[in-house]
Amino acid sequence: MISLFMTFSDSTGERRILPDEAGAVAELVGSIPDLTEGLLFTPLEQSVDHPYKADGSGPVFALQLRFADLFACEAAMDRGRVLASLATGAGLFGLAGLDVTHQVMLTRAFPVDVAEHPAGTTGPCSYLVHYPGPADDMNAWNLHYLEHHPSIMRTFPDVRQIEIYTRIDWVDRLPSRRVEHMQRNKLVFDSPQALARALGSDVIRHMRADFVQFPPFQGGNKHFPMLTRVARPGLPRA
């Protein structure tokens, strides 16, 4: 599975995309050919405690777009298509003038004990993490991280999804700026409060103990809790 990440950032940290604009983006995303799933991420409406609040509020808006293979993803990034329009704001005031970046990555999914959200869940929350890199030895980095960290992540209370994304080569014609972070992660919880409870548990000690064993790398990491909305594929274009 391939994931395309598009991130819309504001240097002031004050911009927000309005709900109707997010709805318009969801419709556009749903019309992308061969998309298997689209996820829309927006900042939390109220801050919650988590160990990395100093990383800031995160992007104004972000997308994770899933494709079955790289060729479908690359086709969606051609000139004149929906993604090229979104990269320039798609005529939406909330997206105008933002710094837009994109990256295509391989999706690696890991098991959790219970993947389903409870009935009545209305505001799932994703913990988006990225490591800009580089690592001194990417193979050593990936081997250690993939063999150790997901099994610790699985012990977070009520974690619903664990995904780790690793680098690949891709081609595109998007007007936004390419980035090549060495890794991204995503943990999904039922709500911002559930995320805060999980990250306040003793599991974080085990995460930090493994962190100090990581092979050498540069660039640090960033952690952003984001509200999560699913855009179903096959929607008619607005």
C-alpha positions in Angstrom: 0.0 0.0 0.0 1.2 3.5 -0.9 0.5 6.7 1.0 0.8 10.2 -0.3 1.1 12.8 2.4 0.3 16.5 1.7 0.8 19.0 4.4 -0.4 22.6 4.5 1.4 24.7 7.0 1.3 28.3 8.2 4.4 29.9 9.7 2.3 31.9 12.2 0.4 28.9 13.5 -2.8 30.9 13.5 -4.5 29.9 10.3 -7.4 27.3 10.3 -9.4 25.7 7.6 -13.2 26.1 8.0 -15.5 23.0 8.2 -17.2 23.8 4.9 -13.8 24.0 3.2 -12.7 20.7 4.7 -15.9 19.3 3.3 -15.1 20.7 -0.1 -11.6 19.1 0.0 -13.2 15.8 1.1 -15.4 15.9 -2.1 -12.4 16.6 -4.3 -10.4 13.9 -2.7 -13.2 11.4 -3.1 -13.2 12.0 -6.8 -9.5 11.0 -7.3 -9.3 7.9 -9.6 -8.0 4.7 -8.0 -7.9 6.2 -4.5 -8.6 3.5 -1.9 -9.0 5.9 1.1 -8.4 9.5 1.9 -7.8 10.9 5.4 -8.1 14.6 6.3 -6.3 15.9 9.4 -7.1 19.1 11.2 -5.7 20.6 14.5 -7.5 19.8 17.7 -10.2 22.2 18.7 -8.8 22.1 22.3 -5.2 21.2 23.3 -4.6 18.0 25.2 -1.7 16.9 27.3 0.9 14.8 25.5 4.7 14.4 26.0 5.6 16.5 23.0 3.4 19.6 23.2 6.5 21.7 22.7 6.5 20.6 19.0 3.6 23.0 18.5 0.1 22.7 17.1 1.2 21.2 13.8 0.0 21.9 10.3 -3.2 23.8 9.4 -4.3 20.8 7.4 -2.9 17.5 6.1 -3.9 14.7 3.8 -3.0 11.0 3.7 -4.2 9.5 0.4 -3.9 5.7 0.0 -3.4 3.9 -3.3 -3.0 0.2 -4.0 0.3 0.8 -6.0 2.8 3.5 -6.9 1.6 3.8 -10.5 -1.9 4.8 -9.4 -0.5 7.4 -7.0 1.9 8.9 -9.7 -1.0 9.1 -12.1 -3.0 11.1 -9.6 -0.2 13.6 -9.3 -0.1 14.6 -12.9 -0.8 18.1 -14.1 -4.4 19.3 -14.3 -5.7 16.8 -11.8 -7.3 17.2 -8.4 -4.1 17.0 -6.5 -2.4 19.7 -8.5 -5.4 21.9 -7.8 -5.2 21.2 -4.1 -1.5 21.9 -4.1 -2.3 25.5 -5.2 -5.2 25.9 -2.8 -8.1 24.7 -5.0 -9.7 28.2 -4.9 -10.3 27.8 -1.1 -9.6 30.8 1.0 -8.4 28.6 4.0 -5.7 26.9 1.9 -4.5 30.0 0.0 -0.9 31.0 0.6 0.0 28.1 2.8 3.3 26.2 2.5 2.4 22.9 0.9 4.7 19.9 0.9 4.2 16.3 -0.3 5.8 12.9 0.0 5.0 9.5 -1.2 5.9 6.6 1.1 5.4 2.8 1.6 2.8 2.0 4.2 3.7 -0.6 6.8 0.7 -1.6 9.0 1.2 -3.4 12.3 -1.4 -5.3 14.4 -3.3 -3.9 17.3 -5.5 -5.7 19.8 -8.8 -4.0 18.9 -8.9 -2.0 15.6 -12.6 -1.0 15.7 -13.7 2.3 17.2 -16.5 1.9 19.8 -20.0 2.6 18.6 -20.7 6.3 18.7 -17.1 7.5 18.1 -17.3 10.9 16.4 -13.8 12.4 16.7 -11.0 9.9 16.1 -7.6 11.4 16.7 -4.3 10.5 14.9 -0.9 11.1 16.3 1.2 12.1 13.3 5.0 11.7 13.8 7.8 12.4 11.4 11.6 12.0 11.5 13.2 14.4 8.9 16.5 12.5 9.1 18.9 11.5 7.9 20.2 8.4 9.7 23.8 7.4 9.5 22.7 4.0 8.2 19.1 3.8 6.9 19.1 0.0 6.8 20.2 -0.2 10.5 17.7 2.4 11.4 14.8 0.7 9.7 15.7 -2.8 11.0 15.8 -1.5 14.6 12.7 0.6 14.5 10.5 -1.9 12.7 11.6 -4.8 14.9 11.2 -3.0 18.2 9.0 0.1 18.3 5.7 -1.3 16.9 5.5 -4.0 19.6 5.8 -1.3 22.2 3.2 1.0 20.5 0.8 -1.9 20.5 0.7 -1.8 24.3 -0.7 1.8 24.4 -4.2 1.6 25.9 -6.9 1.5 23.2 -4.6 2.2 20.2 -6.7 1.4 17.1 -4.1 1.6 14.3 -0.3 1.6 14.0 1.3 2.5 10.7 4.9 3.3 9.9 5.9 4.8 6.6 9.3 4.4 4.9 10.9 6.1 1.9 10.6 5.3 -1.7 11.4 7.0 -5.0 8.6 8.5 -7.0 7.9 11.0 -9.8 5.3 13.7 -9.8 4.3 17.0 -11.4 2.8 18.7 -8.4 3.5 22.4 -7.9 4.0 21.8 -4.1 7.4 21.2 -2.5 8.7 17.7 -2.3 10.1 16.5 1.1 11.9 13.3 1.9 11.5 12.6 5.6 13.2 9.4 6.4 10.2 8.1 8.3 6.6 8.9 9.4 4.4 7.1 11.9 0.7 7.3 12.8 -1.1 6.0 15.9 -4.9 6.3 15.9 -7.1 6.6 19.0 -10.9 7.1 19.6 -10.6 10.8 20.7 -8.0 13.4 21.7 -8.7 12.5 25.3 -8.0 8.8 24.6 -4.7 9.8 23.0 -3.8 11.9 26.0 -4.6 9.0 28.4 -2.5 6.5 26.3 0.5 8.9 26.0 0.3 9.5 29.8 0.6 5.8 30.6 3.7 3.9 31.6 4.1 2.8 28.0 5.8 6.1 27.2 8.7 5.0 29.4 9.3 1.9 27.3 9.1 4.0 24.2 11.8 6.4 25.5 13.9 3.5 26.7 13.9 2.2 23.1 14.5 5.6 21.7 17.9 5.9 23.3 18.8 2.6 21.6 18.1 4.0 18.1 20.9 3.8 15.6 22.5 7.3 15.1 20.3 9.8 13.3 19.9 13.6 12.9 16.9 15.9 12.6 15.0 15.0 15.7 11.3 14.2 15.4 7.9 16.0 15.5 4.6 14.8 17.0 1.2 16.3 16.2 -2.3 15.1 17.5 -4.8 15.8 14.7 -8.5 15.2 14.4 -9.2 12.7 11.6 -11.9 12.5 8.9 -12.3 9.9 6.3 -13.0 10.9 2.7 -14.6 7.9 0.9 -13.5 7.3 -2.7 -15.9 7.3 -5.5 -17.7 10.5 -4.6 -18.8 12.7 -7.5 -16.7 15.8 -8.0 -18.4 18.9 -6.7 
